[in-house]
Structures are given as structure tokens and as C-alpha cells.
Amino acid sequence: MSEATASGDHHITQDIQDLHQFGYPQKLRRTIGSYTSFALGFSMITITTTIFTLFAQPFQTVGGFAIWLWIPVTLGMLAIVAVYGHLAARLPVTGYAYQWSSRIVNREYGWFSGWTALLSFFVGTASIAVAMASVFAPEIWATPTHTDIALFAAVAIVAAVAVNVISIRAATMFNNVGASAELIGTLGLTIVLAFGLFFFHSKQGPPILVEVGSTTSSPVNLTTIGLALLLPVYTILGWEGSADLAEETRDPRKTAPTAMFRSVIISGIAAFFVYAIFAMAIPGSIAHTTNGTANAMIAVFQDHFGWGMALVLKIVAFTAIFSALLANVTVATRMCFSLSRDKMLPGWQVLSRVNERTRTPIYSILLVGLVALIVNLLSAGIITRVVAIVSVTYYGTYLFTMVAVLIGARRGTIPDADPRYFSLGRWLLPLAWIGIGWAIVVMLYMTIPAVNNVAGEYTLYFEAAGVLWYFLYLRHRLRSGEAGPPLAAHVETAADELKIAKESM
């Protein structure tokens, strides 16, 4: 056995023993390294998906000045990322927020945190599919209807589910390609467009970045500024997927926090740059470009470079968006699996099964696809209906986690970690309070304005289902110890655990 192989075996053995401390055996393959973990978080954020889908929306609310909203959104999110990194280094278990809240506060609190996170991923999967359809349906139908968009989204969901069923390796390999395409392709083509700004005869130029005034003639006020937040808020979400796949990651205590920071910082900077360049490159009338039926970003690129280069942009965008959909299905599945193996969901006996050949929780994957198809049907192909709901449920999960940190710090229930892993030290509580404040601001903006009332209503319906399930089934079982995360360590070490972890490496 080579020295490198022996070292790899040692680290994987350490990861398995780490998992045993939380009461679980190793059942999933540990195929995720540092780049794949970053690529997963980066794809979950998916700046290509969100900017391509919602590029026109800020112009329709407050104007080009909306670009500066990326700065507070990214900084606010980094406070939350820091707290999540602190927890990921101490509780590297699949199911992240659910597991953290359950072990830091109690199982009841963990259920509501986990249920909200599960909703985020379920609805997030549908939102990526609908976003993909809204961008590319015009390539199939000249004037796509909402039904056409919903049909396109349904086909995309089925394809993403199929890839995830094959294996985690298949999903992450495609995701790595998609993340690389987004980093190199989207940013590369944006750089080409940036150089073109020096030569284009028709362009908006830098003045558009400080222009205040909507293309729909609506007044600019606190409400419309809040609506303009939708693009950056919806973009910088999902990075915590790196922590959710802890049991499939090598050295997750180190890998996940680093991956989350990198994905948010790179995405925040890249999104600002892409949005700014495309905004400055808008030819002619802003209203004509942003209020038209064609995708605004593709229209801008095609106007300056022609059909051929626009096709390259479409291919890059399609690859990036589909990889984001794959990542969403993967992460949603692991949250579903984590809740199911702890007997928290209906049908947990089936949903917690891991296929012996693929080492994936196939039934959980199928459930994620089914729920995403239902949400897609309810959305009727209207992207804003699902985008706002995603923002509310994601930030609801962040809020649950930040409050759990405050409770855990007071009780002393947040575990320690080896000094070599990420730690906030005395900054943990201040950043948790900042995260709480930012989460509340976003959730209010995403629900109170009349146009977002439907997001608040749908979120309440979803949460009500979780409350009902808790009182009808979970409450007694959680208190009796029949459900919820195990409190004792897993002491049995199966001979095949190392083999499972190393498979397909």
C-alpha cells in the first residue's frame, strides 16, 4: 500500500469514526473533495440562473441603481455563512440545520428547523426548473405560454432526478462541469462583453449604474427597493449545500466551511460584475430590452456579437442552470434522507433506504422530484411565484439556526472542535445577532409588499403542514425517543464501512 493510499484510508477512517460519534454508521460514499464541495455550493447559488432569469426585474422596480444592493446582501449573508461554518466544523452530519438545531436546542426545535430547510430545497428545485424553462422555452416555442414553461420545467426535473438516481458521483461530476462552465464560460463571455464596451456605438455605459427610475413608471420607495432586493437575495442562497452533504465529503469539518465561504464570496463578486457589465452594455432603450419578450441578457449579447456568439452564451447558461438543478435535487434528497432515517417523515421506512449498488437514497430522490413537479404545477410556470417562497423559507432556516446558536451558547451545548478547524470564537454571538436581523429584514420584504403576499401565504401553508404533522404524529415519538437524532454514539463498526466510503473514489 502506498503512503498516499494509507494516508487517504486514515482520513476516511477518521471521518467514519467522527460520524459514529453522532450515532450513525457510514452508508454513503465519501466521493466529495474540496473542489466538488465548492462547486456544489457555487452551483446551488447559480448566479447564471438567477441573473439570466431576473435581470430585468430591478430595472422594472428602481432602475440600474439596484446593482448596489448586491453589497449589503452579500455582506449580510457572509455573517450567516460564518456562523454556519462554525457549526459545520463541529457537527459534520448530513441534514445540517436539522441536525445542528436538534443537538444544540432539542429535537422538537430541530424538527421545525429541518422542515423549513426541506421546504427550501423542495421549492428551490422547482424554482430552478421554472427559471430554466423561462430562459429556454422561447428556443422551442416562439411565444411560450405558462403551460409551455411548466412543461419544460417538468422535463428538466425528471432529467435531474434520473442523473441523481444513477449515483452521487454522476451528479457531482456533471455538477463540476456545470460549475466550471459557469466560472469560465459566463465570466469569460462577460469579460468579452466588458472589452466591447470600449467599442460599442450603442450602450448605456456607467451612468446606468446610478440611474434611479423604473422602466414601468412605478414610484421608487422602500417597497420597490425591497422588491429590487429579490435578485441578489434569491441569488445568494443554497451555499449551505456543502454542509448538507457532510457524510459524503472527505474531511467535512475542514472542507465544508471553506467551500461555503468561497462559494459566497466568489458568487457575490462575480454576480456584481456580470450584472454591471450587461447593464452597461444595454443598447438603445432600457425599457425595450428589459420589458421585451426575449431574454434580456441574451438579447444584449446577440445585439452586439450576433447569433453565433449568443448561441455560445446559451449553451454555457444551459449547462450552468442544469447543474444547479442537479445540485438542488442532490441537497434536497440528503435533507429528506436525514429526516427519514430519524423517523421524522411519513414513509420514513422507505425514504431512509440506501440502494446497495448506487449508494443513493433512491426513494428520497423520487420524492424530491415528485414534490418539485407538484410545486411546478402550482406555479403555473410563473417564476416570481416560487422565487419569493424560496427566499422566505431559506431565510426562515437561517433564522432558526441563528436563534439556535444563541440558545446553545447560553446552555453550553455547542460542541468544541479541534483548533485546526474554523472557529469564530468571541465573534460567534455578534454575527449570529447580525444574521438574525438580516434574516428578519429579508423575510419582511419578501412577504409584506402586496406583490409578495402570495409568498407569505404559501409559506404559512407549508409551515402549517409541519405543525400539524408534529402534533398528530411526532410530538409523542420525539419525547419518548422513538424519533429524532440518536443521542448515543454508534459503537458497532461494520467491516464494509470503509469499503462503502471509498467506493468510486
ZIQUIJO-V542915 format. One record per residue. N is the residue number from 1. NEAR is the number of other C-alpha atoms within 8 Angstrom. D_FIRST is the distance of its C-alpha to the first C-alpha in Angstrom with 1 decimal. Layout:
N/NEAR/D_FIRST ; N/NEAR/D_FIRST
//
This chain:
1/4/0.0 ; 2/5/3.8 ; 3/6/6.7 ; 4/6/8.3 ; 5/8/6.4 ; 6/9/6.5 ; 7/8/10.0 ; 8/8/10.9 ; 9/9/10.3 ; 10/8/12.3 ; 11/10/15.0 ; 12/14/15.4 ; 13/9/15.7 ; 14/8/18.3 ; 15/11/20.1 ; 16/12/20.4 ; 17/8/21.7 ; 18/8/24.0 ; 19/14/25.3 ; 20/13/26.0 ; 21/10/28.3 ; 22/12/30.5 ; 23/13/30.7 ; 24/10/28.6 ; 25/12/25.6 ; 26/12/23.1 ; 27/9/24.6 ; 28/11/24.0 ; 29/12/21.1 ; 30/14/19.9 ; 31/14/20.1 ; 32/10/22.4 ; 33/9/21.5 ; 34/9/24.0 ; 35/7/25.8 ; 36/11/26.1 ; 37/14/27.5 ; 38/15/30.0 ; 39/13/30.9 ; 40/16/31.6 ; 41/16/34.0 ; 42/13/35.5 ; 43/15/36.1 ; 44/14/37.6 ; 45/15/40.0 ; 46/13/40.6 ; 47/11/43.3 ; 48/11/44.0 ; 49/14/45.0 ; 50/13/47.2 ; 51/12/48.9 ; 52/11/49.6 ; 53/11/51.0 ; 54/9/53.0 ; 55/14/53.8 ; 56/9/57.5 ; 57/10/57.8 ; 58/16/58.2 ; 59/14/60.9 ; 60/13/62.7 ; 61/17/62.8 ; 62/16/63.1 ; 63/14/62.4 ; 64/13/60.0 ; 65/11/60.1 ; 66/14/57.6 ; 67/10/54.8 ; 68/7/55.0 ; 69/9/54.2 ; 70/11/50.5 ; 71/8/50.4 ; 72/8/51.4 ; 73/12/49.4 ; 74/13/46.2 ; 75/8/46.9 ; 76/11/47.8 ; 77/11/44.6 ; 78/11/42.5 ; 79/12/44.0 ; 80/14/42.7 ; 81/11/39.3 ; 82/12/39.0 ; 83/13/39.8 ; 84/10/37.4 ; 85/15/34.6 ; 86/13/35.5 ; 87/9/35.3 ; 88/14/32.1 ; 89/16/30.3 ; 90/11/31.6 ; 91/11/31.7 ; 92/13/28.8 ; 93/13/29.9 ; 94/13/30.8 ; 95/15/34.6 ; 96/13/34.9 ; 97/12/38.7 ; 98/15/39.3 ; 99/14/36.6 ; 100/12/37.7 ; 101/16/41.3 ; 102/15/40.9 ; 103/11/39.0 ; 104/12/41.1 ; 105/12/44.5 ; 106/9/44.6 ; 107/12/43.8 ; 108/9/47.2 ; 109/10/46.7 ; 110/16/43.2 ; 111/11/44.7 ; 112/11/47.1 ; 113/14/44.5 ; 114/15/42.1 ; 115/11/44.9 ; 116/13/46.0 ; 117/14/42.5 ; 118/11/42.3 ; 119/11/45.6 ; 120/12/44.4 ; 121/12/41.6 ; 122/12/43.8 ; 123/13/46.6 ; 124/13/44.3 ; 125/14/42.8 ; 126/15/46.4 ; 127/13/47.4 ; 128/12/44.8 ; 129/13/45.8 ; 130/16/49.5 ; 131/12/48.8 ; 132/14/47.1 ; 133/12/50.0 ; 134/12/52.6 ; 135/10/51.1 ; 136/9/50.6 ; 137/12/53.1 ; 138/11/55.7 ; 139/6/53.7 ; 140/7/54.6 ; 141/8/58.0 ; 142/6/60.6 ; 143/5/61.7 ; 144/11/59.1 ; 145/6/60.5 ; 146/9/58.7 ; 147/9/58.2 ; 148/11/56.5 ; 149/15/54.2 ; 150/15/53.3 ; 151/8/52.6 ; 152/11/50.3 ; 153/15/48.5 ; 154/11/48.1 ; 155/8/46.5 ; 156/10/44.0 ; 157/15/43.1 ; 158/9/42.5 ; 159/8/40.2 ; 160/12/38.1 ; 161/13/37.9 ; 162/8/36.8 ; 163/11/33.8 ; 164/15/32.7 ; 165/11/33.0 ; 166/9/30.5 ; 167/11/27.6 ; 168/13/26.9 ; 169/8/24.7 ; 170/10/27.7 ; 171/14/30.0 ; 172/12/27.9 ; 173/8/27.2 ; 174/9/31.0 ; 175/16/31.6 ; 176/11/29.5 ; 177/9/31.7 ; 178/15/34.8 ; 179/14/34.1 ; 180/10/33.4 ; 181/12/36.6 ; 182/14/38.5 ; 183/9/37.2 ; 184/8/37.7 ; 185/11/40.4 ; 186/13/42.7 ; 187/11/42.6 ; 188/9/42.8 ; 189/9/45.8 ; 190/11/47.3 ; 191/8/47.0 ; 192/8/48.8 ; 193/12/51.5 ; 194/9/51.7 ; 195/8/52.5 ; 196/8/55.0 ; 197/11/56.9 ; 198/6/58.4 ; 199/6/59.9 ; 200/8/60.8 ; 201/4/64.5 ; 202/8/64.4 ; 203/11/62.1 ; 204/12/62.5 ; 205/9/60.9 ; 206/7/60.1 ; 207/8/63.3 ; 208/12/61.8 ; 209/12/59.3 ; 210/8/62.2 ; 211/9/64.5 ; 212/9/65.6 ; 213/12/67.2 ; 214/14/66.0 ; 215/13/66.5 ; 216/7/68.0 ; 217/6/70.7 ; 218/9/69.5 ; 219/9/70.1 ; 220/12/67.4 ; 221/6/67.1 ; 222/6/64.6 ; 223/9/64.1 ; 224/11/63.3 ; 225/12/61.0 ; 226/10/59.1 ; 227/11/58.9 ; 228/12/57.6 ; 229/12/54.7 ; 230/10/53.5 ; 231/13/51.6 ; 232/11/49.5 ; 233/11/49.2 ; 234/12/47.9 ; 235/11/45.6 ; 236/15/43.7 ; 237/11/42.5 ; 238/9/39.3 ; 239/14/36.8 ; 240/11/35.9 ; 241/11/34.0 ; 242/14/30.9 ; 243/15/31.4 ; 244/13/32.3 ; 245/13/28.9 ; 246/13/27.1 ; 247/13/25.2 ; 248/11/23.7 ; 249/13/22.9 ; 250/13/19.8 ; 251/9/21.1 ; 252/14/24.6 ; 253/12/26.4 ; 254/10/25.8 ; 255/13/25.6 ; 256/17/28.7 ; 257/16/31.3 ; 258/10/30.3 ; 259/14/30.5 ; 260/16/33.9 ; 261/12/35.4 ; 262/9/34.3 ; 263/14/35.6 ; 264/15/38.9 ; 265/10/39.6 ; 266/8/38.7 ; 267/13/40.6 ; 268/12/43.6 ; 269/8/44.0 ; 270/10/43.3 ; 271/10/45.7 ; 272/10/48.4 ; 273/8/48.0 ; 274/10/48.0 ; 275/11/51.0 ; 276/10/53.0 ; 277/11/52.5 ; 278/12/53.5 ; 279/12/56.4 ; 280/14/57.7 ; 281/13/57.4 ; 282/13/59.6 ; 283/11/62.5 ; 284/8/66.0 ; 285/7/66.7 ; 286/9/64.1 ; 287/9/65.8 ; 288/8/65.7 ; 289/12/61.9 ; 290/13/60.9 ; 291/9/63.4 ; 292/9/62.9 ; 293/4/61.4 ; 294/7/58.6 ; 295/10/55.4 ; 296/12/56.4 ; 297/9/53.3 ; 298/11/53.1 ; 299/10/56.9 ; 300/13/56.6 ; 301/12/53.9 ; 302/11/55.8 ; 303/8/59.0 ; 304/7/57.7 ; 305/9/55.3 ; 306/9/56.4 ; 307/7/55.1 ; 308/7/52.1 ; 309/10/50.5 ; 310/12/51.3 ; 311/8/49.4 ; 312/8/46.2 ; 313/12/46.7 ; 314/9/47.1 ; 315/8/43.9 ; 316/12/41.9 ; 317/12/43.7 ; 318/10/43.1 ; 319/11/39.4 ; 320/16/39.2 ; 321/15/41.4 ; 322/12/39.7 ; 323/14/36.3 ; 324/16/38.2 ; 325/14/39.4 ; 326/14/35.9 ; 327/14/34.7 ; 328/12/37.8 ; 329/16/37.2 ; 330/12/33.5 ; 331/12/34.5 ; 332/13/37.6 ; 333/12/35.6 ; 334/14/33.3 ; 335/15/36.3 ; 336/12/38.0 ; 337/13/34.9 ; 338/11/34.7 ; 339/15/38.4 ; 340/15/38.3 ; 341/11/35.6 ; 342/11/37.9 ; 343/12/40.8 ; 344/12/42.7 ; 345/7/43.6 ; 346/6/45.8 ; 347/7/43.7 ; 348/13/40.7 ; 349/9/39.8 ; 350/7/39.1 ; 351/14/38.0 ; 352/13/35.2 ; 353/9/33.5 ; 354/10/30.1 ; 355/9/29.7 ; 356/6/26.8 ; 357/4/26.1 ; 358/9/26.6 ; 359/12/25.8 ; 360/12/29.0 ; 361/14/32.2 ; 362/11/34.3 ; 363/10/37.6 ; 364/13/37.3 ; 365/14/36.8 ; 366/9/39.9 ; 367/8/41.9 ; 368/12/41.1 ; 369/12/42.3 ; 370/8/45.4 ; 371/9/46.5 ; 372/13/45.9 ; 373/11/48.2 ; 374/8/50.8 ; 375/10/50.8 ; 376/15/51.1 ; 377/9/54.1 ; 378/6/55.7 ; 379/11/55.2 ; 380/10/57.2 ; 381/14/55.2 ; 382/9/56.5 ; 383/11/53.6 ; 384/6/55.4 ; 385/10/55.7 ; 386/14/52.0 ; 387/11/51.0 ; 388/14/53.2 ; 389/14/51.9 ; 390/13/48.3 ; 391/14/49.2 ; 392/15/51.0 ; 393/13/48.3 ; 394/13/45.5 ; 395/12/47.6 ; 396/11/48.6 ; 397/13/44.9 ; 398/12/44.7 ; 399/12/47.8 ; 400/10/46.6 ; 401/12/43.4 ; 402/14/45.4 ; 403/10/47.8 ; 404/11/45.0 ; 405/12/43.8 ; 406/10/47.3 ; 407/10/47.5 ; 408/12/44.1 ; 409/10/44.8 ; 410/7/48.1 ; 411/6/46.6 ; 412/6/43.5 ; 413/10/41.2 ; 414/9/38.9 ; 415/6/35.6 ; 416/5/34.3 ; 417/7/31.0 ; 418/5/28.8 ; 419/6/30.6 ; 420/4/27.9 ; 421/9/28.9 ; 422/10/32.0 ; 423/8/35.3 ; 424/9/38.9 ; 425/5/40.3 ; 426/6/44.1 ; 427/7/44.1 ; 428/10/42.9 ; 429/10/46.4 ; 430/8/48.3 ; 431/12/46.0 ; 432/15/46.1 ; 433/9/49.9 ; 434/11/49.8 ; 435/15/47.6 ; 436/12/50.2 ; 437/8/53.1 ; 438/9/51.5 ; 439/12/50.5 ; 440/10/54.1 ; 441/8/55.6 ; 442/11/53.5 ; 443/12/54.2 ; 444/8/57.9 ; 445/11/58.1 ; 446/18/56.2 ; 447/14/58.6 ; 448/9/62.0 ; 449/9/63.3 ; 450/6/65.2 ; 451/5/62.9 ; 452/11/59.9 ; 453/11/61.6 ; 454/9/60.0 ; 455/14/56.5 ; 456/13/57.8 ; 457/8/59.3 ; 458/9/56.3 ; 459/11/54.0 ; 460/8/56.4 ; 461/8/56.5 ; 462/9/52.7 ; 463/10/52.6 ; 464/8/55.4 ; 465/8/53.4 ; 466/10/50.7 ; 467/9/53.4 ; 468/8/54.9 ; 469/9/51.7 ; 470/9/51.1 ; 471/8/54.6 ; 472/7/54.7 ; 473/8/51.3 ; 474/11/48.8 ; 475/10/51.0 ; 476/7/51.3 ; 477/10/47.7 ; 478/12/46.3 ; 479/7/48.6 ; 480/7/47.8 ; 481/7/44.0 ; 482/8/43.8 ; 483/11/42.4 ; 484/12/40.6 ; 485/10/37.2 ; 486/9/36.1 ; 487/6/37.1 ; 488/7/34.7 ; 489/10/30.9 ; 490/11/28.9 ; 491/6/27.8 ; 492/5/26.2 ; 493/7/22.4 ; 494/6/21.9 ; 495/6/18.8 ; 496/6/18.6 ; 497/12/19.0 ; 498/12/15.4 ; 499/8/15.3 ; 500/12/18.6 ; 501/14/17.7 ; 502/11/14.7 ; 503/9/16.8 ; 504/6/17.9 ; 505/5/15.9
//
